[in-house]
């Protein structure tokens, strides 16, 4: 029961936070321009500098590679972080496609005996680092942490753990970091770091983040009205960071920095194959009444799901029903979310499905049978390549469409009226954006609700 509850809640968060906008399947255009900043860098031995590569067109994501022509003087990692090794000069080259850009690094002797005052204390952004029962197993991370001055020490995060991938030095600004964590239900790797500064006053932390390419921050407040800041790395848009005050009493820190990166796409966990004869769809005609009592009556009569008052928004008449544990073998759903009051447009229903592991399942004949059983088998179409399946009711006006969330963590089914001037893709995007604004949680809060997994 505990495991199922965790999965149901993870599904709830996916519905609330997922985005269903899909990128075009067109071939990616070739890069037209590459710049590297700064073009000249002067460092002392042991210091670091984040280089930022900008590729045009900026609406595309490209992989930039970095090399040093003199690693005895300065090294550079895959993310463009330069480390000064010895006195001298080195050329750092960024390359994407046939384009290259260069930064000249001049390293001078450290007259202060090699202190860490100019060293970036942030963790090495090696998201695929692994840990055994004692510590991190990646030598690159061990060498990096030894240079920073943190020693291996397991400690807890959010009352979970202790995690063996931890490193601590209470004398530093960045007092602790943890490697080797992932949240499979959210589809991402994370690296938490812990600063003695606070969100309201963190100049040293922000300076370090700027060296890593986190230069533009957005501010927000979570559902408890607590502030946080987020930023996407200039050099690698797949990497983001969130800052929020989240004290860790074990190591004495105040500010948490949560770095995250999407995991490679994996099959979704399912509970069973598609049940073609399961009559379990929520009622769209009932959601149109905007009558809370009638919606609850329908779900009670159906007998598969139970009302979740904590996460529902009764003032907006947006209601969540979670599938009962005993009903999982008889239903293709994990939850149903009746949205009577969308931000704009007509009411709709978002659902999380428990029987779709990947896009290939959209072309399973049992899926069409299931839609037909529930009255949505008209004009049915399915495409694994395009990543969706959809069908209409007898009127041809109400559409049910199924697709996989952008982060690949869940299969979602949406029921709603299709406007004449809006595509199915636009409907998916609109519904998820509306739902996202209803579920205002910070990333840090979301991860508190999940069990982190050590690799």
TAZI-V797828 format. One record per run of one state. SS is the DSSP state (H for helix, E for strand, C for the rest). FROM is the first residue (numbers start at 0). TO is the last residue. If there is no record, write none. Layout:
ss=SS from=FROM to=TO
ss=SS from=FROM to=TO
//
This chain:
ss=C from=0 to=0
ss=H from=1 to=16
ss=C from=17 to=31
ss=E from=32 to=36
ss=C from=37 to=38
ss=E from=39 to=43
ss=C from=44 to=46
ss=E from=47 to=49
ss=C from=50 to=50
ss=E from=51 to=55
ss=C from=56 to=63
ss=E from=64 to=67
ss=C from=68 to=72
ss=E from=73 to=75
ss=C from=76 to=79
ss=E from=80 to=83
ss=C from=84 to=86
ss=E from=87 to=95
ss=C from=96 to=97
ss=E from=98 to=107
ss=C from=108 to=129
ss=E from=130 to=130
ss=C from=131 to=134
ss=E from=135 to=135
ss=C from=136 to=137
ss=H from=138 to=147
ss=C from=148 to=149
ss=E from=150 to=151
ss=C from=152 to=153
ss=E from=154 to=156
ss=C from=157 to=158
ss=E from=159 to=162
ss=C from=163 to=164
ss=E from=165 to=167
ss=C from=168 to=172
ss=E from=173 to=182
ss=C from=183 to=186
ss=E from=187 to=194
ss=C from=195 to=196
ss=E from=197 to=197
ss=C from=198 to=199
ss=E from=200 to=200
ss=C from=201 to=201
ss=H from=202 to=210
ss=C from=211 to=215
ss=E from=216 to=220
ss=C from=221 to=225
ss=E from=226 to=231
ss=C from=232 to=237
ss=E from=238 to=247
ss=C from=248 to=251
ss=E from=252 to=261
ss=C from=262 to=282
ss=H from=283 to=288
ss=C from=289 to=290
ss=H from=291 to=301
ss=C from=302 to=303
ss=E from=304 to=306
ss=C from=307 to=311
ss=E from=312 to=312
ss=C from=313 to=316
ss=E from=317 to=322
ss=C from=323 to=323
ss=H from=324 to=329
ss=C from=330 to=331
ss=E from=332 to=338
ss=C from=339 to=346
ss=E from=347 to=352
ss=C from=353 to=357
ss=H from=358 to=362
ss=C from=363 to=363
ss=H from=364 to=372
ss=C from=373 to=376
ss=E from=377 to=382
ss=C from=383 to=386
ss=E from=387 to=391
ss=C from=392 to=396
ss=E from=397 to=403
ss=C from=404 to=409
ss=E from=410 to=416
ss=C from=417 to=422
ss=H from=423 to=437
ss=C from=438 to=441
ss=H from=442 to=447
ss=C from=448 to=451
ss=E from=452 to=453
ss=C from=454 to=454
//
